[in-house]
Amino acid sequence: MPVRSDNPDPRPVAPQRPVNDECCRSGCSPCVFDLYAEDLAVYEAALRAWEERQASFKTTRATRARNGK
């Protein structure tokens, strides 16, 4: 899904999972799947933080609308 470039707080973008052929199966350290797992953990944390910011923003906007500000 494209993100508008003027969005000051865009939704984080999930890392792309490697296809099975990208792993050489020779026991590399780190394996492409290890790197993906790390990237996925970073993404998930960023997404949770983003969702919290969005919820806070919506709450603040609703409160201001009720108070006429």
One Martini backbone bead per residue (centre of mass of N, CA, C, O) as a GRO file, in nm:
protein
   69
    1MET     BB    1   0.093   0.038   0.026
    2PRO     BB    2   0.083   0.350  -0.025
    3VAL     BB    3   0.250   0.646   0.088
    4ARG     BB    4   0.229   0.948   0.180
    5SER     BB    5   0.478   1.192   0.172
    6ASP     BB    6   0.317   1.402   0.383
    7ASN     BB    7   0.349   1.206   0.611
    8PRO     BB    8   0.473   1.241   0.938
    9ASP     BB    9   0.351   0.924   1.019
   10PRO     BB   10   0.423   0.653   0.893
   11ARG     BB   11   0.375   0.341   0.836
   12PRO     BB   12   0.525   0.074   0.879
   13VAL     BB   13   0.734  -0.154   0.703
   14ALA     BB   14   0.751  -0.463   0.616
   15PRO     BB   15   0.940  -0.713   0.581
   16GLN     BB   16   1.075  -0.927   0.353
   17ARG     BB   17   1.049  -1.245   0.294
   18PRO     BB   18   1.236  -1.488   0.230
   19VAL     BB   19   1.310  -1.712   0.016
   20ASN     BB   20   1.413  -2.030   0.027
   21ASP     BB   21   1.649  -1.984  -0.195
   22GLU     BB   22   1.818  -1.774  -0.009
   23CYS     BB   23   1.900  -2.029   0.131
   24CYS     BB   24   2.193  -2.238   0.156
   25ARG     BB   25   2.215  -2.452   0.394
   26SER     BB   26   2.522  -2.396   0.559
   27GLY     BB   27   2.511  -2.229   0.837
   28CYS     BB   28   2.490  -1.946   0.848
   29SER     BB   29   2.630  -1.646   1.021
   30PRO     BB   30   2.385  -1.514   0.929
   31CYS     BB   31   2.088  -1.586   0.827
   32VAL     BB   32   1.837  -1.466   0.640
   33PHE     BB   33   1.627  -1.553   0.865
   34ASP     BB   34   1.760  -1.404   1.097
   35LEU     BB   35   1.741  -1.121   0.975
   36TYR     BB   36   1.437  -1.124   0.945
   37ALA     BB   37   1.366  -1.162   1.244
   38GLU     BB   38   1.492  -0.895   1.331
   39ASP     BB   39   1.328  -0.709   1.146
   40LEU     BB   40   1.050  -0.800   1.254
   41ALA     BB   41   1.088  -0.704   1.545
   42VAL     BB   42   1.127  -0.407   1.474
   43TYR     BB   43   0.861  -0.369   1.327
   44GLU     BB   44   0.666  -0.451   1.556
   45ALA     BB   45   0.754  -0.224   1.746
   46ALA     BB   46   0.692   0.010   1.551
   47LEU     BB   47   0.393  -0.056   1.516
   48ARG     BB   48   0.304  -0.025   1.808
   49ALA     BB   49   0.393   0.269   1.835
   50TRP     BB   50   0.221   0.378   1.605
   51GLU     BB   51  -0.055   0.289   1.714
   52GLU     BB   52  -0.036   0.460   1.971
   53ARG     BB   53  -0.013   0.733   1.829
   54GLN     BB   54  -0.281   0.715   1.675
   55ALA     BB   55  -0.466   0.687   1.920
   56SER     BB   56  -0.379   0.952   2.054
   57PHE     BB   57  -0.455   1.138   1.821
   58LYS     BB   58  -0.758   1.065   1.811
   59THR     BB   59  -0.821   1.148   2.102
   60THR     BB   60  -0.732   1.441   2.080
   61ARG     BB   61  -0.924   1.521   1.850
   62ALA     BB   62  -1.190   1.449   1.998
   63THR     BB   63  -1.151   1.639   2.237
   64ARG     BB   64  -1.132   1.901   2.075
   65ALA     BB   65  -1.410   1.877   1.941
   66ARG     BB   66  -1.575   1.881   2.206
   67ASN     BB   67  -1.426   2.168   2.296
   68GLY     BB   68  -1.391   2.358   2.035
   69LYS     BB   69  -1.068   2.339   1.909
   0.00000   0.00000   0.00000
